[in-house]
């Protein structure tokens, strides 16, 4: 199997896993929308994620960003054949603009700095992930998360 | 109308507003669960908010905390007859323990430090709110949010 096919398969599995095992992602209509070699991106429509101001609810924007970071770590692990449980330890989000449509959360998953050999030798690893939430070419929110991967 | 009745009415309205205008809160089964004079608290059950680890999804824990802070600002405004639009500008959350059941997010809403006279004279105000997410008497997550209230 070629690398690209493996990547596509990992992404398809990830989308299924989220919708099956994190039911709120199904309600939010969260979708992986970009399969570029370097950029991992996900999105969700406004309607199920709307708030009292008729813009996207802050909790939904955060969730889209969180899962973008989670997915980036997952893809990096799949590429390196590393196995473990991903948990979010700490996160910060800054909201810059209201989101009025369908935002895209994206991160450069190939640029993650992580030593997967540590995990393979039985240690947990910490990974900092930066995600931008973009709408109409503007950054609507900036998210940074510290993910921890525990050896299985 | 006595102050306690006004407070109860504000809380009932808030619950209705969330479920009607932020549909994801209905899906999450988010409920205001504590109407103490000082503490404002909300909760949500595990089932609609579950993740791949069979614990509560990080995005749902964040959302419960976010709305607890939002509700605290709303009640403070209602008490002071201040009118404005509440938005979340910035937030941080630290996850300390997995949530395995129904957590309670709580904050001391009467202790918020805010000059509502500024809002009444047409200025926006910033409010820092700290929220603890508690399960079985342990703090499972610590949230801090910076909310901005814009004059209407």
Interface residues (C-beta under 8 A of the other chain):
Chain A: X17 X21 X22 X23 X24 X27 X28 X48 X49 X50 X51 X52 X53 X57 X58 X59 X60 X62 X63 X66 X67 X85 X87 X88 X89 X90 X91 X92 X93 X94 X95 X98
Chain B: X17 X21 X22 X23 X24 X27 X28 X48 X49 X50 X51 X52 X53 X57 X58 X59 X60 X62 X63 X66 X67 X85 X87 X88 X89 X90 X91 X92 X93 X94 X95 X98
